């Protein structure tokens, strides 16, 4: 959640920053109206409170001077009723503003490049050179069928479209990748955590998925529980409404979960294969930091996710997202895009974001500094999306006969 105090202090600056993130004029107008209503309500209450304090002081003066206090008492009693009414008006104005603010995205960092969409994202660097093939390249769904790894038809039979079944070496590769990624992250200082894959509404509000993205979530019938869209939600909310000891920061965590999303991409895009699925596996990085630590941790998370791809000998590039492509909770995001020779393009495999205080303010995650409660910074990133990593391995390490060479670092995990 954006800072309401900052909003009330300097609305135009906040509105200008939100406009960079394509927040609509109508929503900004509604935000301004609700903010003004609250400001007026507060001023009215404070004026009445000042009158009450002044009249209370007069009681002592009247008594010392032997004056009749009956009329003054009537005014005080009437003003008390007015205060009760005004505090209700202020509370209603605060609730109305909060409702609008919960639908407002995070403010982008000042140095995030402006842009309308992913076409304006900025490439920072490429890592590893794509392989040159001397035979016809096949896409992963062709290789999956040829090797008996991926069963799309039975995935549809068991659920519906955009679900798959993995067999044999494909299933073992998935399990090997999860274990390799967790070990890789743990060796770099990330504490491994296993978390629930069902969470309550409060947790999803804390990280920003609710209320805005409710239609994209799978919800339990007759129960206020949701299947998680990412491990970011339970990992971050481990510290919901807590004060984290300052000497424990930064907290760096990694965890594996399945992820569930109703929205699996635009209609007609990536309808074949495993790029966009309603259920997929992901290893996540999450960090809870002091504000001055978050940039170093952010860079470490990017290097860690990139390091996994390098260890798997997968060419990739590091991309800075522009304002128009930033996620709802993100102040800054780096995407890592892996090279897919079957498509002849780089595709997103990791998204690493610093949300600054945005999620911490919603989830009430704090630390104490000089005896004062301060908001932490929260960060999250894929390390990595397992299905897309399988796709990248299949396409980059395919052979002329259609077989696939397993990267050397994974072979011990597969008993090879």
C-alpha positions as CSV (number, residue, x, y, z in Angstrom):
1,X,0.0,0.0,0.0
2,X,1.2,3.5,-0.8
3,X,2.0,5.8,2.1
4,X,-1.2,7.7,3.0
5,X,0.8,10.3,4.9
6,X,2.9,11.0,1.8
7,X,-0.3,11.1,-0.3
8,X,-1.9,13.7,2.0
9,X,1.3,15.8,2.2
10,X,2.1,15.9,-1.5
11,X,-0.7,14.5,-3.6
12,X,0.5,15.9,-6.9
13,X,3.9,14.3,-6.6
14,X,2.4,10.9,-5.8
15,X,-0.2,11.2,-8.6
16,X,2.6,12.0,-11.0
17,X,4.6,9.0,-10.0
18,X,1.5,6.7,-10.3
19,X,0.7,8.1,-13.7
20,X,4.1,6.7,-14.9
21,X,2.7,3.3,-14.0
22,X,-0.4,3.9,-16.2
23,X,-2.9,4.4,-13.3
24,X,-6.0,5.8,-14.9
25,X,-7.1,9.4,-14.7
26,X,-10.4,8.3,-13.2
27,X,-8.8,6.3,-10.4
28,X,-6.4,9.2,-9.6
29,X,-9.4,11.5,-9.6
30,X,-11.3,9.2,-7.2
31,X,-8.1,9.0,-5.1
32,X,-7.9,12.8,-4.9
33,X,-11.6,13.2,-4.0
34,X,-11.3,10.6,-1.2
35,X,-8.1,12.2,0.0
36,X,-9.7,15.6,0.1
37,X,-12.7,14.3,1.9
38,X,-10.5,12.8,4.6
39,X,-8.5,15.9,4.9
40,X,-11.6,18.0,5.5
41,X,-13.0,15.5,8.0
42,X,-9.7,15.6,9.9
43,X,-9.6,19.4,9.9
44,X,-13.2,19.5,11.2
45,X,-12.5,17.1,13.9
46,X,-9.3,18.9,14.9
47,X,-11.1,22.2,15.1
48,X,-13.8,20.8,17.3
49,X,-11.2,19.1,19.4
50,X,-9.4,22.5,19.8
51,X,-12.7,24.1,20.8
52,X,-13.2,21.3,23.4
53,X,-9.8,21.9,24.9
54,X,-10.3,25.6,25.1
55,X,-13.7,25.2,26.8
56,X,-12.3,22.7,29.2
57,X,-9.6,25.2,30.3
58,X,-12.4,27.8,30.9
59,X,-14.0,25.6,33.5
60,X,-11.0,26.0,35.8
61,X,-11.0,29.8,35.2
62,X,-14.7,30.2,35.8
63,X,-14.5,28.3,39.0
64,X,-11.6,30.4,40.3
65,X,-13.5,33.5,39.4
66,X,-16.8,32.2,40.8
67,X,-18.7,32.4,37.5
68,X,-21.7,30.2,36.6
69,X,-20.6,27.2,34.4
70,X,-24.0,26.0,33.4
71,X,-24.0,27.6,29.9
72,X,-20.4,26.5,29.3
73,X,-21.3,22.9,30.3
74,X,-24.1,22.9,27.8
75,X,-21.6,24.0,25.1
76,X,-19.1,21.3,26.2
77,X,-21.7,18.6,26.1
78,X,-23.0,19.7,22.7
79,X,-19.4,19.7,21.4
80,X,-18.8,16.2,22.8
81,X,-21.7,14.9,20.7
82,X,-20.3,16.8,17.7
83,X,-16.9,15.2,18.2
84,X,-18.4,11.7,18.3
85,X,-20.2,12.4,15.0
86,X,-17.0,13.9,13.5
87,X,-14.9,10.9,14.5
88,X,-17.4,8.6,12.7
89,X,-17.2,10.8,9.6
90,X,-13.4,10.7,9.7
91,X,-13.4,6.9,10.2
92,X,-15.8,6.5,7.2
93,X,-13.6,8.8,5.1
94,X,-10.5,6.7,6.1
95,X,-12.2,3.5,5.1
96,X,-13.3,4.9,1.8
97,X,-9.8,6.1,1.0
98,X,-8.2,2.8,2.1
99,X,-10.6,0.9,-0.2
100,X,-9.4,3.0,-3.2
101,X,-5.7,2.8,-2.1
102,X,-5.8,-1.0,-1.9
103,X,-6.4,-0.9,-5.7
104,X,-3.5,1.5,-6.3
105,X,-0.2,0.0,-7.4
106,X,3.2,0.7,-5.9
107,X,5.1,3.8,-6.9
108,X,7.9,3.0,-9.3
109,X,11.5,3.9,-8.4
110,X,12.5,7.3,-9.9
111,X,15.2,5.7,-12.1
112,X,12.9,3.0,-13.6
113,X,12.7,3.8,-17.4
114,X,9.3,5.1,-18.7
115,X,7.5,3.0,-21.2
116,X,4.1,1.6,-22.3
117,X,4.8,-2.1,-22.4
118,X,7.4,-4.9,-22.6
119,X,8.6,-3.4,-25.9
120,X,10.1,-0.5,-24.0
121,X,12.0,-2.7,-21.5
122,X,15.8,-2.2,-21.4
123,X,18.3,-5.0,-22.0
124,X,21.1,-4.7,-19.5
125,X,23.3,-7.6,-20.6
126,X,23.4,-11.0,-22.2
127,X,24.9,-14.0,-20.5
128,X,26.3,-16.9,-22.6
129,X,26.1,-17.2,-26.4
130,X,23.2,-19.1,-28.0
131,X,24.4,-22.4,-29.6
132,X,24.5,-22.7,-33.4
133,X,22.7,-25.8,-34.7
134,X,23.6,-27.7,-37.8
135,X,20.3,-29.5,-38.0
136,X,16.6,-28.5,-37.9
137,X,15.6,-27.2,-34.5
138,X,12.6,-28.7,-32.8
139,X,10.4,-27.1,-30.2
140,X,10.0,-28.6,-26.8
141,X,6.5,-30.0,-27.4
142,X,7.9,-31.9,-30.5
143,X,10.8,-33.2,-28.4
144,X,8.5,-34.0,-25.5
145,X,6.4,-36.2,-27.7
146,X,9.4,-37.9,-29.4
147,X,11.0,-38.7,-26.1
148,X,7.8,-39.7,-24.3
149,X,8.4,-36.9,-21.6
150,X,5.3,-34.8,-22.0
151,X,1.7,-36.0,-22.2
152,X,-0.6,-33.1,-23.1
153,X,-3.7,-35.2,-23.9
154,X,-3.8,-36.9,-20.5
155,X,-3.3,-33.5,-18.8
156,X,-6.4,-32.3,-20.5
157,X,-8.3,-35.5,-19.6
158,X,-7.4,-35.2,-15.9
159,X,-8.2,-31.4,-15.7
160,X,-8.5,-29.3,-18.9
161,X,-6.3,-27.3,-21.3
162,X,-3.0,-26.0,-20.0
163,X,-2.3,-28.9,-17.7
164,X,0.3,-31.5,-18.5
165,X,1.6,-34.9,-17.3
166,X,5.3,-35.6,-17.3
167,X,6.7,-39.2,-17.7
168,X,9.9,-41.0,-17.0
169,X,13.0,-38.9,-17.5
170,X,10.9,-35.8,-17.9
171,X,9.4,-36.3,-14.5
172,X,12.8,-37.1,-13.0
173,X,14.2,-33.9,-14.6
174,X,11.5,-31.8,-13.0
175,X,12.4,-33.3,-9.5
176,X,16.1,-32.9,-10.2
177,X,15.7,-29.3,-11.1
178,X,13.7,-28.5,-7.9
179,X,16.4,-30.1,-5.7
180,X,19.3,-28.5,-7.6
181,X,17.7,-25.0,-7.4
182,X,17.0,-25.3,-3.7
183,X,20.5,-26.5,-3.0
184,X,22.0,-23.8,-5.2
185,X,20.1,-21.1,-3.3
186,X,20.8,-22.6,0.1
187,X,24.5,-22.6,-0.6
188,X,24.3,-18.9,-1.3
189,X,22.7,-18.0,2.0
190,X,19.0,-18.5,1.5
191,X,17.2,-20.4,4.3
192,X,15.0,-23.2,2.9
193,X,11.4,-23.1,4.0
194,X,8.4,-25.4,3.2
195,X,5.1,-23.5,3.3
196,X,1.4,-24.1,2.8
197,X,0.1,-23.9,-0.7
198,X,-3.3,-22.7,0.5
199,X,-3.5,-19.2,2.2
200,X,-6.1,-16.9,3.6
201,X,-7.4,-13.6,2.2
202,X,-5.3,-11.6,4.6
203,X,-2.1,-13.1,3.2
204,X,-3.0,-12.3,-0.4
205,X,-4.0,-8.8,0.6
206,X,-0.6,-8.4,2.3
207,X,1.4,-9.1,-0.8
208,X,-1.0,-7.3,-3.2
209,X,-2.8,-10.1,-5.1
210,X,-6.1,-9.1,-3.4
211,X,-8.4,-7.4,-4.0
212,X,-7.3,-6.5,-7.5
213,X,-6.5,-9.9,-8.9
214,X,-9.2,-12.1,-7.3
215,X,-10.5,-13.3,-10.6
216,X,-7.1,-14.8,-11.4
217,X,-7.0,-17.0,-8.2
218,X,-8.4,-20.4,-7.5
219,X,-10.6,-20.2,-4.4
220,X,-11.8,-23.0,-2.1
221,X,-15.6,-23.4,-2.2
222,X,-17.3,-22.3,1.1
223,X,-14.0,-21.5,2.7
224,X,-11.8,-18.3,2.7
225,X,-8.7,-20.1,1.4
226,X,-7.0,-19.7,-1.9
227,X,-4.4,-21.7,-3.9
228,X,-1.3,-19.7,-4.1
229,X,-0.2,-18.0,-7.4
230,X,3.4,-17.9,-6.1
231,X,5.4,-18.9,-3.0
232,X,6.1,-15.1,-2.5
233,X,2.7,-15.0,-0.8
234,X,3.3,-17.5,2.1
235,X,7.0,-16.8,2.4
236,X,6.5,-13.0,2.8
237,X,3.5,-13.4,5.1
238,X,5.5,-15.6,7.5
239,X,6.3,-12.2,9.1
240,X,2.8,-10.7,8.8
241,X,2.0,-8.3,11.7
242,X,5.4,-9.0,13.3
243,X,8.3,-6.9,14.4
244,X,11.5,-8.7,13.1
245,X,14.6,-8.3,15.3
246,X,16.9,-5.8,13.6
247,X,19.9,-8.2,14.1
248,X,18.1,-10.9,12.1
249,X,17.9,-8.7,9.0
250,X,18.2,-9.4,6.2
251,X,16.1,-12.6,6.2
252,X,16.8,-14.5,3.0
253,X,14.5,-17.5,2.1
254,X,14.0,-20.0,-0.6
255,X,11.1,-22.4,-1.1
256,X,9.5,-24.7,-3.6
257,X,5.8,-24.8,-4.3
258,X,3.3,-25.5,-7.0
259,X,1.6,-22.3,-8.2
260,X,-1.9,-22.0,-9.5
261,X,-3.3,-19.2,-11.8
262,X,-6.5,-19.1,-13.7
263,X,-5.1,-16.5,-16.1
264,X,-2.5,-18.3,-18.1
265,X,-1.8,-15.7,-20.8
266,X,-3.7,-14.1,-23.6
267,X,-6.0,-16.3,-25.8
268,X,-4.1,-17.7,-28.8
269,X,-0.7,-17.2,-27.3
270,X,1.5,-20.2,-26.3
271,X,-1.5,-22.5,-26.6
272,X,0.9,-25.4,-27.4
273,X,3.4,-26.6,-24.9
274,X,4.4,-25.8,-21.3
275,X,5.1,-22.1,-21.5
276,X,1.8,-21.0,-19.9
277,X,0.1,-23.4,-17.5
278,X,-2.6,-23.1,-14.9
279,X,-0.5,-25.2,-12.5
280,X,3.3,-25.0,-12.5
281,X,6.2,-25.5,-10.1
282,X,8.5,-22.8,-9.1
283,X,11.4,-22.2,-6.7
284,X,11.2,-18.8,-5.1
285,X,13.5,-16.3,-3.4
286,X,12.1,-13.9,-0.8
287,X,13.9,-11.4,1.3
288,X,12.9,-9.2,4.3
289,X,15.4,-6.4,4.7
290,X,16.1,-3.0,6.1
291,X,15.7,-0.3,3.5
292,X,19.4,0.3,3.2
293,X,20.0,-3.4,2.6
294,X,17.4,-4.0,-0.1
295,X,19.4,-2.9,-3.2
296,X,22.3,-5.2,-2.4
297,X,20.0,-8.1,-1.7
298,X,18.1,-7.3,-4.9
299,X,21.3,-7.6,-6.9
300,X,22.2,-10.8,-5.1
301,X,18.9,-12.3,-6.0
302,X,19.4,-11.5,-9.7
303,X,22.9,-13.0,-9.6
304,X,21.6,-16.1,-7.9
305,X,18.9,-16.8,-10.4
306,X,21.2,-16.0,-13.3
307,X,23.8,-18.3,-11.8
308,X,21.4,-21.2,-12.0
309,X,20.9,-20.7,-15.7
310,X,24.7,-20.4,-16.2
311,X,25.2,-23.6,-14.3
312,X,22.7,-25.3,-16.6
313,X,24.5,-23.8,-19.7
314,X,21.4,-21.8,-20.7
315,X,22.0,-18.5,-22.5
316,X,19.9,-15.7,-21.1
317,X,19.6,-12.0,-20.8
318,X,19.0,-9.5,-18.0
319,X,16.2,-7.0,-18.6
320,X,15.1,-3.8,-16.7
321,X,11.3,-3.5,-16.8
322,X,9.8,-0.1,-17.8
323,X,7.0,1.5,-15.8
324,X,4.3,0.2,-18.2
325,X,5.4,-3.4,-17.6
326,X,6.0,-3.3,-13.8
327,X,3.8,-5.6,-11.7
328,X,1.2,-4.2,-9.2
329,X,3.4,-4.4,-6.1
330,X,6.8,-3.7,-7.7
331,X,8.8,-0.6,-7.4
332,X,11.6,-2.1,-9.5
333,X,11.8,-5.4,-11.5
334,X,14.5,-7.2,-13.3
335,X,13.4,-10.0,-15.7
336,X,15.7,-12.8,-16.7
337,X,14.8,-14.2,-20.1
338,X,16.1,-17.5,-21.3
339,X,17.0,-18.2,-24.9
340,X,14.6,-20.7,-26.6
341,X,16.0,-21.7,-30.0
342,X,12.8,-23.4,-31.0
343,X,11.1,-20.0,-30.9
344,X,14.2,-18.1,-31.8
345,X,13.7,-15.6,-29.0
346,X,14.3,-14.9,-25.3
347,X,11.4,-15.6,-23.0
348,X,10.9,-14.7,-19.3
349,X,11.9,-17.4,-16.8
350,X,12.4,-15.2,-13.7
351,X,11.0,-11.9,-12.4
352,X,12.8,-10.3,-9.5
353,X,11.2,-7.4,-7.7
354,X,11.8,-5.0,-4.9
355,X,8.5,-3.8,-3.5
356,X,10.2,-1.4,-1.0
357,X,7.7,-0.7,1.8
358,X,4.6,-1.4,-0.2
359,X,3.9,-5.0,0.9
360,X,5.3,-4.3,4.4
361,X,2.8,-1.5,4.9
362,X,-0.1,-3.8,3.9
363,X,1.1,-6.8,5.8
364,X,2.4,-4.8,8.8
365,X,5.9,-6.2,8.7
366,X,8.3,-4.0,10.8
367,X,11.6,-3.9,12.6
368,X,12.7,-1.7,15.5
369,X,15.4,0.9,15.1
370,X,16.4,3.3,17.9
371,X,13.3,2.1,19.7
372,X,11.1,3.2,16.8
373,X,9.0,0.8,14.6
374,X,10.1,1.0,11.0
375,X,8.7,-0.7,7.9
376,X,11.0,-3.4,6.2
377,X,11.5,-3.7,2.5
378,X,10.3,-7.0,0.9
379,X,11.8,-8.6,-2.2
380,X,10.8,-11.6,-4.3
381,X,12.0,-13.5,-7.4
382,X,11.7,-16.7,-9.3
383,X,14.7,-19.0,-9.0
384,X,13.3,-20.5,-11.2
385,X,10.1,-21.4,-13.0
386,X,10.7,-25.2,-13.3
387,X,8.5,-25.9,-16.3
388,X,10.1,-23.2,-18.4
389,X,13.6,-24.4,-17.3
390,X,12.7,-27.8,-18.6
391,X,11.6,-26.3,-21.9
392,X,14.9,-24.4,-22.1
393,X,17.0,-27.5,-21.4
394,X,15.1,-29.5,-24.0
395,X,15.5,-26.9,-26.7
396,X,19.0,-25.8,-26.0
397,X,20.5,-29.2,-25.3
398,X,18.7,-31.2,-28.1
399,X,20.6,-33.4,-30.4
400,X,20.1,-34.1,-34.1
401,X,18.4,-37.5,-33.4
402,X,15.9,-35.8,-31.1
403,X,17.5,-36.9,-27.8
404,X,18.3,-34.4,-25.1
405,X,21.6,-34.1,-23.2
406,X,21.1,-33.6,-19.5
407,X,23.3,-30.8,-18.1
408,X,26.2,-32.1,-16.1
409,X,25.2,-30.5,-12.8
410,X,21.8,-32.3,-12.9
411,X,23.1,-35.8,-13.5
412,X,23.9,-36.7,-9.9
413,X,20.3,-35.6,-9.0
414,X,19.0,-38.0,-11.6
415,X,21.2,-40.9,-10.6
416,X,23.1,-40.7,-13.9
